[in-house]
């Protein structure tokens, strides 16, 4: 059961952390590119092209994180399965204590 708890935490917190980090990286890339264009307007085309390539690579990491989220999400048990496992575990524990004579 601990495995599924860790899996749920990883799937639930991993994607938002990745998205927030990527958003900050994209904002920083745009800021630096605009600063560079303001300092050297004649190099605007080269700077803009490098910025677009960088943004595409950052965005691809977010897409990979989204794919990993869905792959992990599919491994999580359904609520019905969790309830059934908890009931089975409770049944095993109650029968073990009943059989021990306590």
N, C-alpha and C positions, 0 to 999 in steps of 0.2 A: 504494500500500500504506500510505503514511503517513496517508492519509485514514481508512482503516479502523482504524488504531491509535488515532487521535484520537477516532474515533467510539466505539470500545470503551471508552476511558478516560472519555469524557463519559457514556456510558450506565452504566458501572460505578460511577463515583464521584458522579455528579450526584444520583441518587436518594437514596443514604444521607446525603449532605450536606443535602439538602432535608428529609428525614425528621428528622434530628437537630435541625436548626434549628427546625422546626415543633414538635417535642416541647419544646424549651426555651421557645419562645414560648407554648405552651399552659400549661406549668408556671408561667411568669411571670404570665400572665393570671389563672390560678386563684389564685395567691398574692396578687396585688393585689386581686382581688375579695373574697377571704376577709378580707384586712386591712380593706377598706372596710366589709364587713358587721360586723366586730368593732367598728369605731369607731362606726358608725351602724346599729344593728340595724333601725331603722324603715325604712331604705332598702334592705333586703335584696332585695325583689322587683325593684326597678329595677336594682340592681347585678347580680343574677343574670341578668336578661334581657339586659343589655348584654354580660355575660360569655359567655353562650350564643351570641349573634350573632357575637361576636369569635372564639370557638372554631370556629364553623361556617365563617367566612371563612378562618381559618388552615388548617382541614382541607381546604377546597376547593383551596387551593394545592398541598397534598400530592397530591391526586387528579389535578390537572393535571400535576404532575411525574411521576406514575406513568404517565399516558397518554403523555407525551413519552418516557419510558423505553421503553415498548413500541413506539412509533413508531420510535425510533432502533434498538432491538434488531432489528426486522424488516429494517433496512437492512444489518445486518452479514452478511458472507458466512458460509457454513457451513464447517466444518473441511475438508471435501472440496474446496470451491472454493479455499480458501487453499493447500492442498497442490498442487492442479492448477496454480494460478498460480505457485507457487514452482518447480515442476518446469518449467513453460513458460519462466519467467525464466532458470532455470539452463540450459535447452536453448538459449536465444537467446544467452546469454553464452558457452557453450562453442563454439557454432558460429561466433560472431564471432571468438573467439580462435584457432580452428582455421583460419579463412579468412585471418587476417592473417599467418600464417607464423611465429608465435612458438612 
